[in-house]
Amino acid sequence: QVQLVESGGGLVQPGGSLRLSCAASGSIFSSYTMAWYRQAPGKQREFVAAIFSGGGTNYSGTVKGRFTISRDNAKNTGYLQMNDLKPEDTAVYYCMVAGGSTYWGQGTQVTVSS
């Protein structure tokens, strides 16, 4: 069983930055794909970014060039650096780890507003 705990969300002005963290329990983190999803009010959960066990990354078109996903396997922690935030980035952000099974965190709120 893997438990994921997100942190780093909050209120930020347009153009600002935040870094989200996803701390995973267990020692299998390094062999799993880690991803971030988000869900805005009234909308379906959508893919944001993923980082694979080999270090390759993938981004949605709406965040590419502004967000950076990374991982520190020694710390069992993943990150999402978000720059140039826009009001449309407002959502609950979820961490997901996938391998033989899929695990989700509880989510962290990101609000972009002036």
All heavy atoms as an XYZ file, in Angstrom:
848
protein
N       0.845     -1.186      0.000
C       0.000      0.000      0.000
C       0.887      1.244      0.000
O       1.838      1.329      0.769
C      -0.920      0.002      1.231
C      -1.938      1.116      1.251
C      -3.089      0.864      0.307
O      -3.221     -0.218     -0.237
N      -3.908      1.883      0.104
N       0.559      2.187     -0.868
C       1.294      3.441     -0.947
C       0.372      4.575     -0.520
O      -0.778      4.650     -0.963
C       1.788      3.704     -2.385
C       2.450      5.073     -2.492
C       2.765      2.620     -2.818
N       0.844      5.436      0.326
C       0.093      6.629      0.724
C       0.800      7.858      0.178
O       2.036      7.955      0.252
C      -0.037      6.705      2.241
C      -0.914      5.602      2.815
C      -1.161      5.754      4.296
O      -0.346      6.307      5.024
N      -2.307      5.273      4.758
N       0.009      8.775     -0.349
C       0.542      9.995     -0.953
C      -0.019     11.201     -0.218
O      -1.229     11.267      0.037
C       0.144     10.082     -2.427
C       0.532      8.903     -3.310
C      -0.039      9.066     -4.711
C       2.040      8.753     -3.373
N       0.859     12.161      0.087
C       0.439     13.377      0.769
C       0.951     14.573     -0.025
O       2.168     14.763     -0.163
C       0.963     13.430      2.209
C       0.537     14.744      2.868
C       0.458     12.242      3.014
N       0.014     15.364     -0.559
C       0.378     16.568     -1.295
C       0.475     17.756     -0.345
O      -0.213     17.815      0.669
C      -0.652     16.901     -2.386
C      -0.850     15.838     -3.439
C      -2.106     15.052     -3.225
O      -2.519     14.912     -2.054
O      -2.695     14.563     -4.216
N       1.292     18.709     -0.727
C       1.401     19.970      0.011
C       1.882     21.051     -0.943
O       2.326     20.753     -2.058
C       2.366     19.831      1.193
O       3.662     19.498      0.734
N       1.789     22.296     -0.487
C       2.314     23.411     -1.269
C       1.278     24.256     -1.976
O       1.617     25.265     -2.602
N       0.014     23.863     -1.896
C      -1.022     24.665     -2.529
C      -1.269     25.957     -1.763
O      -0.737     26.178     -0.685
N      -2.082     26.816     -2.364
C      -2.406     28.067     -1.701
C      -2.975     29.075     -2.671
O      -3.356     28.735     -3.795
N      -3.024     30.319     -2.215
C      -3.534     31.430     -3.023
C      -2.355     32.211     -3.587
O      -1.441     32.585     -2.836
C      -4.402     32.338     -2.151
C      -4.889     33.643     -2.780
C      -5.817     33.360     -3.952
C      -5.585     34.499     -1.721
N      -2.388     32.474     -4.878
C      -1.313     33.198     -5.518
C      -1.910     34.127     -6.574
O      -2.961     33.833     -7.141
C      -0.295     32.215     -6.157
C      -0.930     31.392     -7.257
C       0.943     32.932     -6.651
N      -1.243     35.237     -6.815
C      -1.721     36.179     -7.832
C      -1.345     35.697     -9.229
O      -0.382     34.938     -9.394
C      -1.116     37.561     -7.580
C      -1.615     38.233     -6.323
C      -1.095     39.647     -6.185
O      -0.134     40.057     -6.830
N      -1.757     40.440     -5.335
N      -2.080     36.121    -10.224
C      -1.714     35.774    -11.605
C      -0.268     36.173    -11.898
O       0.177     37.249    -11.495
C      -2.704     36.578    -12.446
C      -3.898     36.719    -11.559
C      -3.347     36.875    -10.170
N       0.441     35.277    -12.579
C       1.850     35.491    -12.862
C       2.777     34.953    -11.794
O       4.000     34.921    -11.994
N       2.222     34.542    -10.674
C       3.032     34.028     -9.574
C       3.410     32.565     -9.755
O       3.100     31.939    -10.776
N       4.094     32.038     -8.732
C       4.591     30.667     -8.773
C       4.240     29.921     -7.497
O       4.097     30.526     -6.428
C       6.120     30.662     -8.942
O       6.509     31.270    -10.156
N       4.120     28.623     -7.631
C       3.963     27.709     -6.500
C       4.700     26.425     -6.821
O       4.852     26.065     -7.997
C       2.486     27.377     -6.242
C       1.587     28.408     -5.564
C       0.149     27.900     -5.541
C       2.056     28.696     -4.145
N       5.142     25.729     -5.775
C       5.709     24.402     -5.962
C       4.923     23.413     -5.113
O       4.875     23.552     -3.886
C       7.193     24.342     -5.597
C       7.808     22.996     -5.985
C       9.297     22.922     -5.751
N       9.619     22.599     -4.377
C      10.749     21.980     -3.998
N      11.637     21.633     -4.910
N      10.977     21.755     -2.728
N       4.343     22.441     -5.759
C       3.629     21.380     -5.059
C       4.571     20.218     -4.801
O       5.464     19.936     -5.603
C       2.439     20.896     -5.899
C       1.441     21.953     -6.357
C       0.294     21.274     -7.107
C       0.925     22.769     -5.198
N       4.341     19.561     -3.680
C       5.110     18.370     -3.326
C       4.168     17.198     -3.121
O       3.024     17.371     -2.696
C       5.914     18.606     -2.044
O       6.854     19.634     -2.213
N       4.675     16.007     -3.405
C       3.913     14.775     -3.203
C       4.841     13.778     -2.524
O       5.762     13.251     -3.160
C       3.421     14.228     -4.527
S       2.621     12.618     -4.421
N       4.608     13.553     -1.236
C       5.440     12.640     -0.463
C       4.783     11.269     -0.433
O       3.605     11.143     -0.089
C       5.626     13.169      0.951
N       5.550     10.247     -0.814
C       5.021      8.886     -0.897
C       5.625      8.007      0.183
O       6.823      8.100      0.481
C       5.319      8.295     -2.267
N       4.796      7.156      0.748
C       5.299      6.153      1.682
C       5.743      4.940      0.888
O       5.354      4.758     -0.263
C       4.202      5.745      2.659
O       3.143      5.104      1.965
N       6.584      4.110      1.462
C       6.996      2.903      0.771
C       8.232      3.100     -0.073
O       8.644      4.224     -0.356
N       8.818      1.998     -0.497
C      10.091      2.042     -1.210
C       9.957      1.779     -2.692
O      10.952      1.649     -3.385
C      11.056      1.025     -0.608
O      10.492     -0.274     -0.718
N       8.720      1.712     -3.197
C       8.524      1.381     -4.604
C       8.400      2.624     -5.474
O       8.212      2.549     -6.662
C       7.266      0.500     -4.789
C       6.077      1.085     -4.004
C       7.557     -0.917     -4.332
C       5.373      2.208     -4.651
N       8.512      3.786     -4.866
C       8.274      5.038     -5.571
C       9.130      5.161     -6.819
O       8.676      5.586     -7.864
C       8.531      6.213     -4.622
C       8.316      7.556     -5.242
C       7.038      8.057     -5.419
C       9.388      8.337     -5.649
C       6.832      9.305     -5.989
C       9.203      9.575     -6.221
C       7.923     10.062     -6.391
N      10.404      4.772     -6.724
C      11.339      5.003     -7.827
C      10.970      4.206     -9.067
O      11.360      4.580    -10.177
C      12.759      4.662     -7.390
O      12.841      3.293     -7.048
N      10.230      3.127     -8.920
C       9.903      2.292    -10.074
C       8.541      2.623    -10.680
O       8.131      2.003    -11.648
C       9.933      0.821     -9.675
O       8.961      0.553     -8.686
N       7.861      3.604    -10.104
C       6.523      3.955    -10.547
C       6.540      5.233    -11.378
O       7.406      6.095    -11.217
C       5.607      4.174     -9.337
C       5.008      2.908     -8.775
C       5.762      1.753     -8.638
C       3.690      2.884     -8.367
C       5.213      0.603     -8.121
C       3.120      1.734     -7.839
C       3.887      0.598     -7.718
O       3.336     -0.539     -7.202
N       5.536      5.379    -12.211
C       5.262      6.642    -12.864
C       4.529      7.537    -11.873
O       3.642      7.092    -11.164
C       4.380      6.434    -14.102
O       5.136      5.726    -15.092
C       3.912      7.769    -14.681
N       4.921      8.801    -11.823
C       4.247      9.776    -10.983
C       3.622     10.840    -11.869
O       4.246     11.275    -12.850
C       5.199     10.433    -10.001
C       4.467     11.188     -8.901
S       5.443     12.507     -8.180
C       5.286     13.742     -9.442
N       2.415     11.235    -11.523
C       1.731     12.233    -12.341
C       0.948     13.193    -11.463
O       0.652     12.896    -10.305
C       0.787     11.554    -13.336
N       0.640     14.336    -12.041
C      -0.240     15.324    -11.411
C      -1.475     15.499    -12.289
O      -1.366     15.604    -13.523
C       0.466     16.663    -11.246
C       1.545     16.654    -10.226
C       2.876     16.408    -10.432
C       1.401     16.908     -8.819
N       3.565     16.489     -9.250
C       2.679     16.801     -8.245
C       0.314     17.227     -7.989
C       2.898     16.993     -6.886
C       0.540     17.414     -6.646
C       1.818     17.293     -6.101
N      -2.616     15.532    -11.633
C      -3.888     15.833    -12.272
C      -4.506     17.004    -11.522
O      -4.091     17.338    -10.409
C      -4.826     14.628    -12.200
C      -4.487     13.513    -13.159
C      -3.383     12.689    -12.944
C      -5.267     13.271    -14.278
C      -3.065     11.671    -13.822
C      -4.961     12.247    -15.168
C      -3.869     11.449    -14.933
O      -3.562     10.432    -15.819
N      -5.500     17.610    -12.133
C      -6.211     18.683    -11.444
C      -7.691     18.633    -11.788
O      -8.082     18.124    -12.841
C      -5.622     20.047    -11.792
C      -5.809     20.461    -13.245
C      -5.054     21.763    -13.529
N      -5.260     22.232    -14.895
C      -4.608     23.266    -15.429
N      -3.711     23.941    -14.705
N      -4.851     23.621    -16.683
N      -8.482     19.176    -10.886
C      -9.925     19.218    -11.098
C     -10.459     20.566    -10.648
O     -10.358     20.905     -9.462
C     -10.624     18.084    -10.353
C     -12.104     17.965    -10.685
C     -12.703     16.664    -10.193
O     -12.148     15.982     -9.330
N     -13.845     16.280    -10.749
N     -10.993     21.307    -11.601
C     -11.602     22.596    -11.312
C     -13.084     22.384    -10.993
O     -13.673     21.377    -11.400
C     -11.442     23.530    -12.510
N     -13.698     23.326    -10.272
C     -15.114     23.180     -9.935
C     -15.981     22.974    -11.168
O     -15.874     23.711    -12.146
C     -15.446     24.503     -9.237
C     -14.137     24.973     -8.695
C     -13.105     24.544     -9.691
N     -16.815     21.953    -11.132
C     -17.718     21.688    -12.234
C     -17.094     21.047    -13.448
O     -17.764     20.880    -14.474
N     -15.825     20.681    -13.358
C     -15.128     20.083    -14.497
C     -14.581     18.712    -14.135
O     -14.442     18.379    -12.969
C     -13.993     20.993    -14.972
C     -14.468     22.323    -15.539
C     -13.319     23.090    -16.135
C     -13.792     24.385    -16.770
N     -12.663     25.138    -17.401
N     -14.266     17.952    -15.168
C     -13.670     16.639    -14.942
C     -12.199     16.769    -14.572
O     -11.541     17.757    -14.912
C     -13.824     15.780    -16.203
C     -15.251     15.364    -16.519
C     -15.317     14.367    -17.659
O     -14.444     14.342    -18.534
N     -16.347     13.534    -17.661
N     -11.706     15.764    -13.881
C     -10.283     15.732    -13.561
C      -9.491     15.620    -14.855
O      -9.843     14.829    -15.742
C      -9.984     14.554    -12.638
C      -8.598     14.581    -12.037
C      -8.432     13.499    -10.982
N      -9.333     13.693     -9.847
C      -9.260     13.007     -8.705
N      -8.334     12.071     -8.565
N     -10.116     13.226     -7.742
N      -8.409     16.407    -14.954
C      -7.617     16.398    -16.183
C      -6.135     16.192    -15.886
O      -5.633     16.586    -14.831
C      -7.801     17.711    -16.960
C      -7.292     18.947    -16.262
C      -7.365     20.189    -17.140
O      -7.840     20.111    -18.287
O      -6.915     21.255    -16.674
N      -5.468     15.613    -16.848
C      -4.040     15.355    -16.758
C      -3.264     16.661    -16.837
O      -3.580     17.540    -17.639
C      -3.625     14.428    -17.899
C      -2.146     14.274    -18.076
C      -1.415     13.453    -17.227
C      -1.486     14.958    -19.081
C      -0.061     13.314    -17.390
C      -0.127     14.817    -19.258
C       0.592     13.992    -18.409
N      -2.220     16.762    -16.011
C      -1.354     17.939    -16.034
C       0.042     17.570    -16.520
O       0.547     18.141    -17.485
C      -1.272     18.590    -14.644
C      -0.277     19.756    -14.650
C      -2.654     19.065    -14.185
N       0.676     16.615    -15.832
C       2.053     16.249    -16.173
C       2.374     14.893    -15.583
O       1.754     14.468    -14.606
C       3.041     17.295    -15.642
N       3.358     14.221    -16.186
C       3.809     12.923    -15.687
C       5.315     12.822    -15.817
O       5.916     13.417    -16.723
C       3.154     11.783    -16.456
N       5.901     12.054    -14.913
C       7.319     11.737    -15.000
C       7.472     10.238    -14.798
O       6.924      9.661    -13.861
C       8.166     12.551    -13.983
C       9.655     12.259    -14.171
C       7.718     12.322    -12.550
C      10.556     13.280    -13.453
N       8.209      9.604    -15.698
C       8.315      8.164    -15.706
C       9.536      7.719    -14.894
O      10.399      8.520    -14.538
C       8.370      7.680    -17.145
C       7.219      8.200    -17.963
C       7.396      9.246    -18.864
C       5.939      7.684    -17.792
C       6.325      9.757    -19.588
C       4.864      8.182    -18.521
C       5.060      9.224    -19.418
N       9.596      6.413    -14.628
C      10.667      5.906    -13.770
C      12.045      6.198    -14.370
O      13.016      6.401    -13.633
C      10.504      4.410    -13.531
O      10.505      3.706    -14.756
N      12.126      6.274    -15.700
C      13.400      6.559    -16.344
C      13.745      8.032    -16.426
O      14.832      8.402    -16.871
N      12.804      8.880    -15.987
C      13.042     10.318    -15.969
C      12.382     11.096    -17.089
O      12.371     12.328    -17.068
N      11.827     10.403    -18.069
C      11.121     11.097    -19.138
C       9.881     11.790    -18.608
O       9.318     11.381    -17.590
N       9.456     12.853    -19.291
C       8.308     13.626    -18.834
C       7.307     13.846    -19.957
O       7.633     13.734    -21.150
C       8.748     14.999    -18.290
O       9.450     15.703    -19.325
C       9.648     14.849    -17.077
N       6.085     14.188    -19.546
C       5.029     14.499    -20.503
C       4.148     15.570    -19.865
O       3.915     15.545    -18.651
C       4.211     13.249    -20.823
C       3.265     13.465    -21.972
O       3.522     14.279    -22.848
N       2.158     12.735    -21.982
N       3.692     16.518    -20.683
C       2.887     17.627    -20.171
C       1.639     17.821    -21.029
O       1.657     17.567    -22.245
C       3.684     18.932    -20.186
C       4.882     18.949    -19.282
C       6.128     18.538    -19.743
C       4.768     19.373    -17.967
C       7.239     18.553    -18.914
C       5.868     19.397    -17.123
C       7.101     18.976    -17.610
O       8.192     18.992    -16.772
N       0.597     18.327    -20.405
C      -0.558     18.749    -21.180
C      -0.194     20.035    -21.917
O       0.674     20.802    -21.490
C      -1.768     18.983    -20.283
O      -1.625     20.184    -19.557
N      -0.869     20.286    -22.998
C      -0.570     21.469    -23.783
C      -0.833     22.774    -23.048
O      -0.208     23.795    -23.331
N      -1.750     22.738    -22.085
C      -2.114     23.968    -21.378
C      -1.067     24.414    -20.360
O      -1.073     25.573    -19.942
C      -3.461     23.792    -20.655
O      -3.361     22.700    -19.758
C      -4.578     23.542    -21.654
N      -0.170     23.513    -19.961
C       0.823     23.884    -18.953
C       2.251     23.789    -19.472
O       3.186     24.248    -18.794
C       0.690     23.017    -17.679
C      -0.733     23.043    -17.162
C       1.159     21.590    -17.927
N       2.432     23.200    -20.637
C       3.787     23.020    -21.161
C       4.490     24.361    -21.294
O       3.920     25.315    -21.815
C       3.727     22.308    -22.512
C       5.058     21.768    -22.980
C       4.877     20.874    -24.185
C       6.176     20.211    -24.575
N       6.014     19.283    -25.727
N       5.702     24.415    -20.795
C       6.468     25.647    -20.820
C       6.317     26.488    -19.569
O       7.107     27.405    -19.335
N       5.302     26.197    -18.765
C       5.084     26.938    -17.512
C       5.294     26.057    -16.289
O       5.740     26.542    -15.250
C       3.660     27.509    -17.474
C       3.346     28.471    -18.596
C       1.981     29.137    -18.390
N       0.882     28.174    -18.416
C       0.011     28.020    -17.414
N       0.111     28.748    -16.313
N      -0.981     27.139    -17.523
N       4.954     24.786    -16.387
C       5.066     23.851    -15.269
C       6.226     22.891    -15.530
O       6.498     22.529    -16.675
C       3.787     23.025    -15.112
C       2.572     23.787    -14.649
C       2.549     25.178    -14.589
C       1.440     23.104    -14.274
C       1.436     25.871    -14.163
C       0.300     23.781    -13.845
C       0.301     25.160    -13.792
N       6.863     22.456    -14.434
C       7.935     21.475    -14.518
C       7.718     20.394    -13.473
O       7.603     20.707    -12.279
C       9.309     22.121    -14.312
O       9.509     23.153    -15.285
C      10.422     21.087    -14.456
N       7.679     19.155    -13.911
C       7.538     18.025    -12.989
C       8.907     17.424    -12.732
O       9.754     17.364    -13.635
C       6.553     16.973    -13.556
C       6.212     15.927    -12.498
C       7.095     16.347    -14.830
C       5.087     14.989    -12.913
N       9.136     17.003    -11.499
C      10.409     16.381    -11.144
C      10.183     15.400    -10.008
O       9.098     15.348     -9.425
C      11.444     17.442    -10.758
O      11.027     18.166     -9.616
N      11.214     14.637     -9.699
C      11.099     13.667     -8.617
C      12.452     13.492     -7.947
O      13.494     13.631     -8.593
C      10.575     12.322     -9.138
C      11.504     11.616    -10.105
C      10.786     10.503    -10.870
N      10.316      9.461     -9.980
C       9.445      8.520    -10.349
N       8.947      8.522    -11.586
N       9.066      7.591     -9.494
N      12.419     13.193     -6.670
C      13.617     12.867     -5.901
C      13.373     11.484     -5.309
O      12.718     11.354     -4.275
C      13.862     13.926     -4.813
C      15.159     13.687     -4.066
O      15.657     12.544     -4.058
O      15.660     14.650     -3.469
N      13.891     10.462     -5.971
C      13.607      9.092     -5.533
C      14.190      8.799     -4.154
O      13.637      7.987     -3.406
C      14.125      8.095     -6.559
C      13.362      8.149     -7.865
O      12.173      8.511     -7.893
N      14.020      7.802     -8.958
N      15.286      9.434     -3.818
C      15.898      9.215     -2.499
C      14.977      9.690     -1.382
O      15.014      9.164     -0.268
C      17.234      9.925     -2.419
N      14.154     10.690     -1.692
C      13.219     11.234     -0.702
C      11.799     10.724     -0.902
O      10.885     11.128     -0.183
C      13.234     12.766     -0.757
C      14.557     13.399     -0.380
C      14.467     14.920     -0.413
C      15.778     15.558      0.019
N      15.714     17.051     -0.025
N      11.596      9.848     -1.910
C      10.239      9.369     -2.223
C       9.270     10.536     -2.411
O       8.123     10.491     -1.953
C       9.715      8.436     -1.129
C      10.297      7.042     -1.238
O      10.967      6.710     -2.211
N      10.046      6.236     -0.229
N       9.719     11.563     -3.095
C       8.927     12.779     -3.244
C       8.948     13.254     -4.692
O       9.987     13.226     -5.344
C       9.460     13.891     -2.328
O       9.418     13.429     -0.971
C       8.615     15.149     -2.444
N       7.784     13.688     -5.143
C       7.654     14.302     -6.453
C       7.262     15.755     -6.311
O       6.732     16.169     -5.267
N       7.519     16.525     -7.364
C       7.267     17.963     -7.308
C       6.598     18.433     -8.594
O       6.757     17.836     -9.651
C       8.584     18.731     -7.130
C       9.397     18.291     -5.943
C      10.428     17.370     -6.080
C       9.119     18.791     -4.671
C      11.175     16.955     -4.991
C       9.850     18.376     -3.577
C      10.886     17.462     -3.739
O      11.612     17.054     -2.649
N       5.880     19.541     -8.456
C       5.350     20.232     -9.615
C       5.623     21.719     -9.419
O       4.993     22.360     -8.572
C       3.858     19.983     -9.796
C       3.260     20.592    -11.068
C       3.797     19.879    -12.306
C       1.730     20.528    -11.038
N       6.588     22.241    -10.151
C       6.890     23.665    -10.122
C       5.978     24.364    -11.117
O       5.989     24.030    -12.309
C       8.355     23.914    -10.485
C       8.744     25.375    -10.554
C       8.695     26.063     -9.204
O       9.125     25.503     -8.199
N       8.155     27.277     -9.160
N       5.214     25.309    -10.624
C       4.233     25.998    -11.464
C       4.588     27.476    -11.529
O       4.598     28.162    -10.502
C       2.829     25.813    -10.888
C       2.446     24.357    -10.669
S       0.732     24.153    -10.149
C       0.775     24.932     -8.542
N       4.895     27.941    -12.717
C       5.251     29.342    -12.941
C       4.228     30.015    -13.835
O       3.474     29.339    -14.548
C       6.634     29.439    -13.579
C       7.736     28.869    -12.718
O       7.661     28.916    -11.485
N       8.763     28.328    -13.342
N       4.228     31.341    -13.802
C       3.317     32.120    -14.649
C       1.883     31.614    -14.514
O       1.193     31.350    -15.511
C       3.768     32.063    -16.112
C       3.000     33.027    -17.007
O       2.471     34.034    -16.480
O       2.908     32.777    -18.227
N       1.436     31.468    -13.284
C       0.108     30.919    -13.031
C      -0.991     31.844    -13.539
O      -0.865     33.083    -13.486
C      -0.066     30.645    -11.542
C       0.655     29.363    -11.061
C       0.864     29.394     -9.568
C      -0.141     28.142    -11.481
N      -2.051     31.231    -14.017
C      -3.190     31.937    -14.580
C      -4.451     31.574    -13.793
O      -4.519     30.497    -13.187
C      -3.367     31.546    -16.044
C      -2.110     31.736    -16.898
C      -2.331     31.275    -18.304
C      -1.049     31.315    -19.134
N      -0.504     32.686    -19.237
N      -5.462     32.424    -13.818
C      -6.704     32.094    -13.096
C      -7.276     30.742    -13.517
O      -7.846     30.027    -12.672
C      -7.632     33.245    -13.483
C      -6.710     34.399    -13.715
C      -5.496     33.804    -14.355
N      -7.092     30.364    -14.753
C      -7.628     29.076    -15.220
C      -6.851     27.873    -14.684
O      -7.260     26.736    -14.892
C      -7.669     29.017    -16.750
C      -6.366     29.384    -17.437
C      -6.326     30.847    -17.861
O      -6.811     31.720    -17.096
O      -5.790     31.117    -18.959
N      -5.752     28.120    -13.985
C      -5.027     27.034    -13.315
C      -5.643     26.707    -11.948
O      -5.229     25.741    -11.305
C      -3.560     27.410    -13.112
C      -2.798     27.546    -14.425
O      -2.996     26.690    -15.316
O      -2.001     28.494    -14.550
N      -6.613     27.504    -11.528
C      -7.274     27.259    -10.249
C      -7.954     25.898    -10.253
O      -8.756     25.595    -11.142
C      -8.306     28.359     -9.964
O      -7.626     29.608     -9.798
C      -9.102     28.046     -8.703
N      -7.615     25.059     -9.268
C      -8.146     23.699     -9.202
C      -7.601     23.019     -7.957
O      -6.688     23.534     -7.303
C      -7.737     22.901    -10.440
N      -8.151     21.857     -7.668
C      -7.534     20.953     -6.701
C      -6.559     20.080     -7.484
O      -6.934     19.475     -8.494
C      -8.573     20.083     -5.973
C      -7.875     19.114     -5.016
C      -9.559     20.961     -5.219
N      -5.322     20.050     -7.024
C      -4.277     19.289     -7.700
C      -4.037     17.985     -6.955
O      -3.858     17.978     -5.735
C      -2.994     20.107     -7.775
C      -3.048     21.162     -8.856
C      -3.868     22.280     -8.704
C      -2.308     21.049    -10.023
C      -3.942     23.249     -9.696
C      -2.371     22.012    -11.023
C      -3.191     23.108    -10.849
O      -3.267     24.061    -11.844
N      -4.024     16.893     -7.719
C      -3.865     15.558     -7.155
C      -2.578     14.908     -7.680
O      -2.272     14.973     -8.873
C      -5.034     14.666     -7.539
C      -6.365     15.112     -6.996
C      -7.189     15.972     -7.729
C      -6.820     14.671     -5.755
C      -8.418     16.381     -7.237
C      -8.051     15.066     -5.261
C      -8.835     15.923     -6.005
O     -10.053     16.324     -5.512
N      -1.901     14.246     -6.779
C      -0.748     13.439     -7.132
C      -1.209     12.006     -7.365
O      -2.067     11.497     -6.626
C       0.258     13.499     -5.988
S       1.652     12.403     -6.134
N      -0.640     11.359     -8.365
C      -0.973      9.971     -8.667
C       0.313      9.201     -8.917
O       1.226      9.698     -9.576
C      -1.872      9.903     -9.905
C      -2.379      8.526    -10.255
S      -1.250      7.600    -11.315
C      -1.525      8.443    -12.866
N       0.390      7.998     -8.382
C       1.523      7.117     -8.617
C       0.977      5.824     -9.201
O       0.012      5.256     -8.673
C       2.282      6.848     -7.303
C       3.303      5.746     -7.500
C       2.973      8.112     -6.827
N       1.575      5.357    -10.297
C       1.047      4.190    -10.999
C       2.166      3.214    -11.325
O       3.243      3.604    -11.782
C       0.350      4.622    -12.275
N       1.860      1.954    -11.082
C       2.777      0.867    -11.433
C       1.926     -0.380    -11.554
O       1.060     -0.461    -12.396
N       2.111     -1.320    -10.669
C       1.207     -2.461    -10.658
C      -0.183     -2.053    -10.204
O      -1.182     -2.615    -10.633
N      -0.248     -1.052     -9.338
C      -1.495     -0.467     -8.856
C      -1.416      1.048     -9.004
O      -0.353      1.581     -9.308
C      -1.740     -0.852     -7.393
O      -1.819     -2.249     -7.237
N      -2.548      1.684     -8.813
C      -2.611      3.138     -8.914
C      -3.036      3.724     -7.578
O      -3.976      3.220     -6.955
C      -3.603      3.562    -10.005
O      -3.184      3.007    -11.256
C      -3.665      5.081    -10.131
N      -2.348      4.770     -7.172
C      -2.629      5.416     -5.890
C      -2.815      6.912     -6.116
O      -2.132      7.511     -6.944
C      -1.480      5.175     -4.903
C      -1.166      3.718     -4.686
C      -0.187      3.072     -5.445
C      -1.851      2.977     -3.726
C       0.097      1.731     -5.261
C      -1.563      1.636     -3.526
C      -0.588      1.014     -4.297
O      -0.314     -0.313     -4.113
N      -3.711      7.499     -5.316
C      -4.014      8.926     -5.393
C      -3.832      9.583     -4.034
O      -4.117      8.979     -3.009
C      -5.457      9.142     -5.847
C      -5.723      8.756     -7.257
C      -6.107      7.534     -7.724
C      -5.632      9.601     -8.410
N      -6.252      7.564     -9.088
C      -5.976      8.819     -9.529
C      -5.286     10.940     -8.606
C      -5.986      9.337    -10.846
C      -5.302     11.456     -9.899
C      -5.650     10.663    -10.997
N      -3.386     10.831     -4.068
C      -3.365     11.629     -2.862
C      -4.709     12.284     -2.625
O      -5.643     12.122     -3.408
N      -4.780     13.080     -1.545
C      -6.051     13.684     -1.158
C      -6.297     15.008     -1.858
O      -7.411     15.530     -1.808
C      -6.087     13.881      0.362
C      -5.382     15.139      0.879
C      -3.863     15.081      0.777
O      -3.285     14.029      0.501
N      -3.209     16.207      1.024
N      -5.279     15.557     -2.491
C      -5.417     16.805     -3.232
C      -5.011     18.020     -2.433
O      -5.068     18.025     -1.199
N      -4.576     19.047     -3.139
C      -4.230     20.320     -2.530
C      -4.797     21.437     -3.404
O      -4.687     21.387     -4.635
C      -2.705     20.461     -2.344
O      -2.406     21.663     -1.632
C      -1.951     20.474     -3.666
N      -5.394     22.430     -2.762
C      -6.077     23.497     -3.492
C      -5.082     24.542     -3.976
O      -4.252     25.035     -3.201
C      -7.119     24.166     -2.599
C      -7.830     25.357     -3.229
C      -8.776     24.951     -4.344
O      -9.560     24.018     -4.199
N      -8.725     25.661     -5.472
N      -5.197     24.893     -5.239
C      -4.432     25.999     -5.820
C      -5.442     27.021     -6.342
O      -6.300     26.691     -7.158
C      -3.520     25.525     -6.967
C      -2.900     26.722     -7.687
C      -2.428     24.607     -6.420
N      -5.332     28.247     -5.851
C      -6.220     29.316     -6.281
C      -5.387     30.462     -6.837
O      -4.492     30.970     -6.146
C      -7.091     29.824     -5.132
O      -7.854     28.733     -4.598
C      -8.042     30.916     -5.596
N      -5.664     30.835     -8.071
C      -4.942     31.924     -8.724
C      -5.924     33.080     -8.912
O      -6.860     32.989     -9.708
C      -4.354     31.496    -10.073
C      -3.509     32.634    -10.661
C      -3.522     30.227     -9.912
N      -5.706     34.137     -8.158
C      -6.648     35.247     -8.178
C      -5.968     36.515     -7.693
O      -5.080     36.464     -6.837
C      -7.847     34.927     -7.284
O      -8.717     36.043     -7.204
N      -6.417     37.645     -8.239
C      -5.901     38.922     -7.768
C      -6.809     39.496     -6.692
O      -6.543     40.573     -6.157
C      -5.776     39.897     -8.946
O      -7.012     40.025     -9.615
